[in-house]
Amino acid sequence: MAEDPISDRLRKLEDRLKTAHTSRAEPPSRRSEYTQSSLAWRMVTELVAGMGLGVGIGYGLDSLFGTMPLFLMLFAILGFAAGVRTMMRTADDVRNKRSEGALLRDADATATRSSDRDRE
């Protein structure tokens, strides 16, 4: 009995897929171009979110108790401190290379160095 023509075609297709997969170069990542700006926006958002939450809680408590500027100022300062603390934690993560943006940036820098060596 002759070999099935469908399985022969499948085998040829698998071979073509393997060669195409191995010969295909991975396109350069455009995401690394925006790593610094996305990190900056993340930090700004963390600061503004902390401030917004603090002001919202303070205003709500002042409305509830009728002591208008007291809790608003207190929780605005606490929200600012919480936002700064979160920003510092993010900066520490990036410095210690625990953040996604730092890992992407390092991978792109390594790829750039290896491509520069290949050109020499």
N, C-alpha and C positions, 0 to 999 in steps of 0.2 A: 504494500500500500504506500502510495506516494505521500510526501509530507504535505500537511495542510497549507494552502497558499495564504490563508489568513494569518497563521502563526508566523510564517516567513515574513510577511509584511510587517507584523508587529515587531519582530526581531530587528528588522531594518529600521523601523521607526525609533525603537529604543536606542539603537546605535547612533542614529542621527541626533537624537535628543542629548545623548551623552557628550558627543563631540561639540554640539552647539553650547551646551552648558559649560564645558571646560574651556572653550575658546572665548567665551563671552567675558569681557572685562567689566568689572563693576564700575558703574558711572560714579563720578566724583559727587560727594555729598554737598548739596547747596545749603544744608541746614547749618553747617559750621560757620557760614558767613554771618549768621544772625545770632550766634551763641552769646556774644557779649551784650548785644542789645536786648536779647530776651532775658538774660540774667539781670540786667539793669531794670527792665520793666517789672520783673518778678519782685525785685527788692522794693521798688516804688509802690507796687500794689500791696505788698505786705505792710508797708508803713501806713498807707492810706486806709487799708482795711482795719488795722489796729486803732487808728485815730477815729474812724467812722463808728466802729463798735463802741469805743469809749464814749464818744459824744452821744451816741444813741442811747446807751444805758444811762448816762448821766442826765440827759434831758428827760428820759422816761421817769427816773426817780424824782427829779425836781418837779415834774408835773404831778406826780402821785402825792408827794409830800408838801408841795407848795413852797419849796425853798429854791427859787429859781437859779441863781448862779452857783450855788455851793456844789452840788453833785456833778453839774455839767463841767465845771473846771476840774474837779478832782478826777473824774473818769476820763476827761480829755487827756490829762497828764498821764494817767495810768495806761490809756490806750496808746499814747505816743511811746511810752516806755516799752510796752509789749511789742509794738511794731519794730522798734529799734532792736530789741532782743531777738526777734525773729529774723531781721535782716542780718544781724551778726552771726546767727546760727547758719544762715545760708552762705554767708561769706566764708565761714569756717569750713563748711562742707566742700565748697569749691576749692579752697586752699588745700584741703586734705584729699582732694580728688575723689570725693564720694558723691559728687553731683553728676547728673547726666551730661550737662553742658561741659563740665571739665573733662569728662571722659571722651566726649566727641572731639573736643578741641585737641586733646593729646593724640587721639587716633589720627586725626588729619595732619597734625604736625609730624608724626612718625611717617605717614605716607608721603608727605612732601619731602622729607629728608631722604627717604629711600629712592624717590623718583629723581632727586637731584644727584644722588650717587650714581644712578644708572646712566645719567647723561654724561658724566665725566668719563 
